[in-house]
Amino acid sequence: QVQLVESGGGLVQAGDSLRLSCAVSGRRTFSGYAMGWFRQAPGKEREFVGAVTWSYGNTYYADSVKGRFTISRDNAKNTVYLQMNSLKPEDTAVYYCAAKQLNSRPYASSSSYDYWGQGTQVTVSS
């Protein structure tokens, strides 16, 4: 069973940076997987932030975070990171890490993902 545990959330001010981590376990290798980051603000639907393929490190981002957020992974540590720079109040949300097998299902759809972490709160004050 794949398990994902997010960490690194907190309260920051607008313009600050924050790095989230997602520790992944439960398989000997994740080479056939992609890891996604999603977020959900109160009263809103879960929103795609970005994704990275485990083997090649190909990345995909939502337009709303492109140029500010960077996703990376450390294969040796089985950890995926979400570096968030120039944070805005509208980035406030619970951030989730998720895993999907590499297939035709789109990266940006939450229904494509089979495993989810518990989420970590990010609050950006103005």
Summary of the structure (lengths in Angstrom):
residues: 126
radius of gyration: 13.5
end to end distance: 40.0
largest distance: 42.9
contacts: 371
relative contact order: 0.31
helix: 5%
strand: 51%
